[in-house]
Every structure is written in C-alpha cells, then in structure tokens.
Amino acid sequence: MKVKVCGLSTTEQVETCINYDADYCGFILNYPKSHRYIKYNTADKLTKINKRNAKYVGVLVHPTYEELAKFSKLNIDYYQIYGNQKPDEINDIKQKYKVKIIKALTIETEEDVLKYKIYEEVSDIILFDSKGYEQSLSFSHSLIDNVPQRVKKMIAGNIQIQDLEKISKIADIVDVSGAVETNKKKDLTKIKEFLLKVKEINENRTI
C-alpha cells in the first residue's frame, strides 16, 4: 500500500513526508474554502523541493482551462481532479499538460462508485473520496469491494491510523489529511507516525 499526504503547506511538512517515504505529496491549488489551500507562489516554492522518490500532486476542484494552464508550470506529476468532466476532457488535459491523472469521485452510494467505469480508461488512479471535500468526512469503504483489481484505487475521507490494516486490504493507495492534523494544521509527529504505520503494515505483509 502506498500513501499520499494531502494539504501540505510548508517546507517542513513536505520534507517530513519525503524523509519518511510518502509516495505522494498533495497540494490544494484552487479551492480557497479549504484551510489547506495554498497560493501559487507557495506551491511554486514547495514543488521545487527535491522530491526524491515521491510524486507531487496538484489538487484541483472544477478547474478552469486558465487554472489548468497556470498550474501546469509547477513541478507536479499528477493533477487530482474533482468535477463532472467528460472522459474526453480528462484525456485532453492529460495529453496537453503531460501530467498523470487522479480522477476523484465523491462517494455516498454504490451508484457513485460505479462512475469509475466512465474514467478508468483515461485515469492513472481513481480516488474514492467522501462528499465532504475540505471537511474530512468518511464513507462506507465496503462500497468499493466490487471494484476490480485492474483499477488502481486510492481511498480518502477521514482515514485514521487505526483504519490502515483494513484499508490495506482494499486499496492500492491511502490518502490522508485530517488525521495528521492538530487544530487544522499539519502535525509533523502525526505525519511521521502515520507513515511509519504504513511502512510497518507493508513489511508485515511481505513476511
């Protein structure tokens, strides 16, 4: 199981994630409603940090074409896109800006889950998230039990450290944000603990 830490906003947070082997570092680029939102200049600075083996992810909610073009100048590997874009639009974004795509689906019902079928051909990863966006809400993870293994699955939505054993059985990637915060700010100690727990689970599964 790989891990993405999302909503990073300082050099210390990014470097902690990289030093403790986070696979993906996420930045909220165009959604000021979120307390994790960062301005362009901050994103530019943070994505210039040597990411070593990690990948940088730009999180975009209903992005405009102007925003897509603007953020393509950042040193990022993935666009994580929320919204009702058509598959052709997603594919155009992927080809035009030479980025990989995490298509985010917000889940409440099984019908929401089935939307993965629309995007699996044009997405590198499908993210199953809660309806809460910045609120770190949760959803029933059993809803994705029937998503086939060929789909690279990322799960978000109020993931807690005690959930990781269960998540590791159903997801390729866990996406964490609120669980590694204290008073709505990223907590370096919690980031370390979370990443070490993922590492422990992965090591135990290979024994």
LINZI-V450075 format. One record per residue. N is the residue number from 1. SS is DSSP state (H for helix, E for strand, C for the rest). PSI is psi in whole degrees, -180 to 180 (NA if undefined). OMEGA is omega in whole degrees, -180 to 180 (999 if undefined). Layout:
# LINZI-V450075
<<N SS PSI OMEGA> <N SS PSI OMEGA>>
This chain:
# LINZI-V450075
<<1 C 130 176> <2 E 170 -175> <3 E 139 174> <4 E 130 173> <5 E 122 -171> <6 C 155 177> <7 C 34 -180> <8 C 147 -175> <9 C -4 180> <10 C 160 177> <11 H -43 -178> <12 H -41 179> <13 H -47 -178> <14 H -45 -179> <15 H -36 176> <16 H -45 179> <17 H -44 -178> <18 H -44 -178> <19 H -25 -180> <20 C 21 167> <21 C 36 167> <22 C 142 -180> <23 C -30 -179> <24 E 139 174> <25 E 124 -174> <26 E 142 -179> <27 E 129 -179> <28 E 110 -167> <29 C -28 -172> <30 C 29 -176> <31 C 79 -175> <32 C -13 175> <33 C -25 -179> <34 C 138 175> <35 C -8 179> <36 C -1 -179> <37 E 140 175> <38 C 151 179> <39 C 164 -174> <40 H -45 -177> <41 H -38 177> <42 H -44 178> <43 H -40 179> <44 H -44 180> <45 H -46 -175> <46 H -36 -178> <47 C -3 173> <48 C -7 175> <49 C 139 179> <50 C 112 -173> <51 C -6 -179> <52 C -114 -176> <53 C -2 -178> <54 C 166 174> <55 E 142 179> <56 E 134 -175> <57 E 125 173> <58 E 117 -177> <59 E 123 -174> <60 E 130 179> <61 E 117 -178> <62 C 55 -175> <63 C 145 172> <64 C 166 177> <65 H -34 178> <66 H -41 179> <67 H -43 179> <68 H -43 180> <69 H -42 -179> <70 H -49 -175> <71 H -15 177> <72 C -16 179> <73 C -13 177> <74 C 160 179> <75 C 72 -180> <76 C 155 -176> <77 C -30 -176> <78 E 144 160> <79 E 126 172> <80 E 113 -167> <81 E 124 172> <82 E 143 177> <83 C -178 -176> <84 C 36 -180> <85 C 150 174> <86 C 156 -180> <87 H -38 179> <88 H -37 178> <89 H -44 178> <90 H -44 -180> <91 H -39 177> <92 H -42 178> <93 H -46 -178> <94 H -46 -177> <95 H -42 -175> <96 H -41 -173> <97 H 4 176> <98 C 45 177> <99 C 158 170> <100 E 161 -173> <101 E 129 165> <102 E 109 179> <103 E 121 -177> <104 E 127 174> <105 E 133 177> <106 E 128 -165> <107 C 132 170> <108 C -35 -177> <109 C 169 177> <110 H -32 178> <111 H -37 176> <112 H -41 -179> <113 H -41 -175> <114 C -11 177> <115 C -14 177> <116 H -30 -178> <117 H -28 -180> <118 H -34 -168> <119 H -7 -171> <120 C -29 -179> <121 C -24 -175> <122 C 0 -178> <123 C 146 175> <124 C -32 179> <125 E 140 172> <126 E 123 177> <127 E 125 174> <128 E 108 -173> <129 E 169 177> <130 C 173 178> <131 C -3 -168> <132 C -11 -174> <133 H -113 -173> <134 H -4 -172> <135 H -4 -180> <136 C 49 175> <137 C 170 -180> <138 C 170 173> <139 C 167 -178> <140 C 111 -176> <141 H -17 178> <142 H -18 180> <143 H -23 -178> <144 H 11 -179> <145 C -33 -175> <146 C 6 175> <147 C 126 -173> <148 C 157 -177> <149 C -25 -178> <150 C -21 179> <151 C 124 178> <152 C 112 -169> <153 E 129 170> <154 E 138 180> <155 E 132 175> <156 C 178 177> <157 C 77 176> <158 C 43 177> <159 C 127 178> <160 C 160 -176> <161 H -31 180> <162 H -11 179> <163 H -10 -166> <164 H -37 179> <165 H -47 -179> <166 H -44 -179> <167 H -36 -177> <168 H -20 -179> <169 C -15 -175> <170 C -12 -175> <171 C 150 174> <172 C -30 -176> <173 E 136 174> <174 E 138 -177> <175 E 115 -174> <176 E 146 175> <177 C -72 -175> <178 H -34 -177> <179 H -14 178> <180 H 31 177> <181 E 154 170> <182 E 123 -177> <183 C 45 176> <184 C 21 174> <185 E 140 179> <186 E 134 -177> <187 C 114 -175> <188 H -36 179> <189 H -43 179> <190 H -36 176> <191 H -48 -180> <192 H -47 -178> <193 H -42 -179> <194 H -47 -178> <195 H -36 177> <196 H -36 178> <197 H -42 176> <198 H -44 179> <199 H -42 179> <200 H -45 179> <201 H -45 -180> <202 H -40 179> <203 H -39 179> <204 H -33 -179> <205 H -21 -179> <206 H -8 -180> <207 C NA 999>>
